[in-house]
Amino acid sequence: MSYSEMTQLELMNALNNINSEAKLNEFKDLVALYFAKKAQKAIDALWDEGVINEETIEQWGAEHMRTPYRYAAHRS
Protein backbone atom coordinates (compact mmCIF):
# COMPACT_ATOMS: atom_id res chain seq x y z
CA MET A 1 0.00 0.00 0.00
CA SER A 2 1.37 3.42 -0.97
CA TYR A 3 1.70 6.35 1.41
CA SER A 4 -1.00 8.13 -0.57
CA GLU A 5 -3.41 5.23 -0.04
CA MET A 6 -2.52 5.00 3.66
CA THR A 7 -3.11 8.75 4.00
CA GLN A 8 -6.49 8.47 2.36
CA LEU A 9 -7.49 5.65 4.71
CA GLU A 10 -6.38 7.62 7.76
CA LEU A 11 -8.32 10.65 6.61
CA MET A 12 -11.43 8.59 5.92
CA ASN A 13 -11.18 7.07 9.41
CA ALA A 14 -10.88 10.55 10.92
CA LEU A 15 -13.77 11.87 8.86
CA ASN A 16 -16.00 8.98 9.93
CA ASN A 17 -15.85 10.35 13.48
CA ILE A 18 -17.15 13.76 12.45
CA ASN A 19 -20.83 13.83 13.27
CA SER A 20 -21.59 17.51 13.78
CA GLU A 21 -20.90 20.86 12.22
CA ALA A 22 -18.82 21.84 15.24
CA LYS A 23 -16.55 18.81 14.81
CA LEU A 24 -16.26 19.48 11.08
CA ASN A 25 -15.24 23.08 11.76
CA GLU A 26 -12.71 21.91 14.33
CA PHE A 27 -11.24 19.45 11.82
CA LYS A 28 -11.01 22.13 9.12
CA ASP A 29 -9.30 24.49 11.59
CA LEU A 30 -6.75 21.79 12.46
CA VAL A 31 -5.96 21.16 8.80
CA ALA A 32 -5.65 24.90 8.13
CA LEU A 33 -3.36 25.32 11.15
CA TYR A 34 -1.18 22.41 9.99
CA PHE A 35 -0.61 23.97 6.56
CA ALA A 36 -0.17 27.46 8.02
CA LYS A 37 2.61 26.15 10.27
CA LYS A 38 4.30 24.43 7.32
CA ALA A 39 4.13 27.64 5.31
CA GLN A 40 5.56 29.65 8.23
CA LYS A 41 8.48 27.20 8.58
CA ALA A 42 9.21 27.50 4.85
CA ILE A 43 9.10 31.31 5.02
CA ASP A 44 11.35 31.31 8.09
CA ALA A 45 13.85 29.09 6.24
CA LEU A 46 13.86 31.48 3.25
CA TRP A 47 14.43 34.40 5.63
CA ASP A 48 17.27 32.61 7.44
CA GLU A 49 18.92 31.76 4.10
CA GLY A 50 18.69 35.39 2.99
CA VAL A 51 16.41 34.59 0.05
CA ILE A 52 13.79 37.03 1.35
CA ASN A 53 14.02 40.07 3.56
CA GLU A 54 11.87 42.99 4.73
CA GLU A 55 12.14 44.64 1.32
CA THR A 56 10.87 41.47 -0.39
CA ILE A 57 7.86 41.34 1.91
CA GLU A 58 7.12 45.02 1.28
CA GLN A 59 7.22 44.33 -2.47
CA TRP A 60 4.81 41.41 -2.04
CA GLY A 61 2.43 43.73 -0.19
CA ALA A 62 2.39 46.13 -3.13
CA GLU A 63 1.87 43.47 -5.83
CA HIS A 64 -1.41 43.04 -7.64
CA MET A 65 -1.50 39.40 -8.59
CA ARG A 66 -5.10 39.09 -9.72
CA THR A 67 -5.76 37.53 -13.09
CA PRO A 68 -7.03 40.21 -15.47
CA TYR A 69 -10.71 39.85 -16.24
CA ARG A 70 -11.37 39.55 -19.95
CA TYR A 71 -14.94 40.72 -20.23
CA ALA A 72 -15.09 40.63 -24.04
CA ALA A 73 -13.85 37.04 -24.18
CA HIS A 74 -16.66 35.84 -21.90
CA ARG A 75 -19.53 37.63 -23.62
CA SER A 76 -21.98 35.56 -25.58
GILIN-V294893 format. One record per residue. N is the residue number from 1. RES is the residue in one small letter. D_LAST is the distance of its C-alpha to the last C-alpha in Angstrom with 2 decimals. Layout:
BEGIN
N,RES,D_LAST + N,RES,D_LAST
END
This chain:
BEGIN
1,m,49.01 + 2,s,46.74 + 3,y,46.29 + 4,s,42.64 + 5,e,43.78 + 6,m,46.55 + 7,t,44.17 + 8,q,41.88 + 9,l,44.97 + 10,e,46.22 + 11,l,42.93 + 12,m,42.79 + 13,n,46.40 + 14,a,45.63 + 15,l,42.60 + 16,n,44.76 + 17,n,46.90 + 18,i,44.10 + 19,n,44.53 + 20,s,43.31 + 21,e,40.57 + 22,a,43.19 + 23,k,44.07 + 24,l,40.44 + 25,n,39.94 + 26,e,43.19 + 27,f,42.12 + 28,k,38.80 + 29,d,40.81 + 30,l,43.23 + 31,v,40.58 + 32,a,38.95 + 33,l,42.44 + 34,y,43.25 + 35,f,40.31 + 36,a,40.87 + 37,k,44.49 + 38,k,43.56 + 39,a,41.22 + 40,q,44.01 + 41,k,46.53 + 42,a,44.32 + 43,i,43.82 + 44,d,47.58 + 45,a,48.36 + 46,l,46.18 + 47,w,47.97 + 48,d,51.38 + 49,e,50.67 + 50,g,49.71 + 51,v,46.18 + 52,i,44.80 + 53,n,46.54 + 54,e,46.05 + 55,e,44.39 + 56,t,41.83 + 57,i,40.99 + 58,e,40.72 + 59,q,38.26 + 60,w,36.14 + 61,g,36.16 + 62,a,34.78 + 63,e,31.97 + 64,h,28.31 + 65,m,26.90 + 66,r,23.43 + 67,t,20.58 + 68,p,18.65 + 69,y,15.26 + 70,r,12.66 + 71,y,10.24 + 72,a,8.70 + 73,a,8.39 + 74,h,6.48 + 75,r,3.76 + 76,s,0.00
END
